[in-house]
Amino acid sequence: WLGLEHGELAVARGDGDGPLAGIVSWKDRTHGIGKALVFEIGIVLLPEHRGQGVGAVAQRLLVEYLLTHTPAHRIEAFTEVDNVREQRALEKAGFEKEGVLRDVVFRGGQWRSSCVYSLIRSG
């Protein structure tokens, strides 16, 4: 599902014809004038594909896609503070940690804090 304001892509292992590992997604989060300048990305991996570097590669490829096919200036991602694997995957994909949003997500009966990561188009 490809669109300028949002989209989803399947994540497959190997050269693209391997088993389904999950889904990467993006949505336009641009504020003010213009569209497709700020995107939030996300990823969902099936449990058997986690911790193997699949997420970092998938997110890096998604960033390359967005920077090639959109005028994006900023790409951002959020992950809970205790999700250290996802934080490492984002850093491997070129993202930098900007900070922590305290108690921003209510899940599992409790408030959870999230880390904010971003990647800025250079040059």
C-alpha positions, -999 to +999 in steps of 0.1 A: +000+000+000+018+031-013+006+066-008+021+100-003+004+106+030+007+071+044+017+036+033+027+001+043+052-023+029+058-060+036+091-070+051+105-102+036+136-121+044+164-127+020+162-112-015+126-102-012+109-135-019+116-150+015+091-155+043+070-125+055+088-110+085+065-081+092+054-046+080+069-012+079+047+019+077+048+057+074+024+085+078+026+122+070+031+143+102+039+176+085+027+207+104+021+240+087+024+246+050+033+218+027+028+181+027+052+151+028+079+170+046+078+151+080+070+114+082+066+091+112+077+055+105+068+023+124+076-014+122+059-046+133+080-077+131+068-113+138+084-126+169+106-152+151+123-124+131+131-101+160+167-096+172+183-106+139+189-072+123+158-074+101+143-043+117+173-021+112+176-031+075+139-027+069+138+008+085+169+019+066+154+008+033+121+026+042+141+058+049+159+054+015+125+050-002+110+081+015+141+103+008+141+092-028+104+094-036+092+123-014+104+158-005+108+146+032+131+167+054+125+149+087+117+113+095+108+104+130+101+073+151+089+066+186+095+035+208+089+028+244+119+034+267+123-002+277+124-014+240+162-014+238+163-036+207+142-011+187+163+018+199+194+000+186+177-008+153+168+029+148+203+040+156+217+014+131+193+028+105+208+063+110+184+078+135+194+100+165+177+100+199+162+134+206+146+128+240+119+111+261+082+118+262+071+109+297+039+089+302+027+094+266+012+060+258-014+040+278-009+003+272-014-028+293-031-009+321-003+016+327+013+048+313+045+043+294+072+067+283+085+068+247+119+078+231+118+101+202+142+095+173+147+114+141+167+115+109+171+148+090+178+149+053+213+163+049+225+187+023 
